[in-house]
Amino acid sequence: MTSVQQEFLHKIEKHKGIIFKISKMYMDHNDDREDLFQEITYQVWKAYSGFRGESEFSTWLYRIALNTAIVFLKSEKKRSFINNEDFTGYKIIEDDYDVEKEEKLSAMYKAINQLNPIDKAFIFYYLEDFSGKEIADQMGISEGNVRVKMNRAKSKLKDILNKR
């Protein structure tokens, strides 16, 4: 394995929580989550040579992961396989499993899954404590537009949760 591949795998391991959260937010079933996780990892790998370090790796990863999730949802063909032997068998496992916490998160994710893909992205950024400016930069819209869309997404989520 080359040093670039090792560096990439180290960064993915360090930031796997981002990919795990997005996969869980956009997919209901475990198989679909794993497929999306792999697709995001693959897309990040394909784009990795273009990562210039002008922003944090996590910021760059968020953008690719969310865009991949949205495209993945829309595509009719939901599977993309990595044919590179160097990544075969590389499995990400979520650490520190807590049953009660998982049940609460599951309820929240079920509510979030009822949102459209763009609203999901806004909720994700909100949950990850991104500033309005950071969200605007990531989404390519104005901060004012972020505030409007964020409030609408949060309102929709609140309505869904109140119906439960």
Secondary structure as GFF3:
##gff-version 3
##sequence-region A 1 164
A	DSSP	alpha_helix	3	14	.	.	.	ID=ss1
A	DSSP	alpha_helix	16	26	.	.	.	ID=ss2
A	DSSP	alpha_helix	30	47	.	.	.	ID=ss3
A	DSSP	three_ten_helix	48	50	.	.	.	ID=ss4
A	DSSP	alpha_helix	57	74	.	.	.	ID=ss5
A	DSSP	three_ten_helix	85	87	.	.	.	ID=ss6
A	DSSP	alpha_helix	99	112	.	.	.	ID=ss7
A	DSSP	alpha_helix	117	127	.	.	.	ID=ss8
A	DSSP	alpha_helix	132	139	.	.	.	ID=ss9
A	DSSP	alpha_helix	143	163	.	.	.	ID=ss10
###
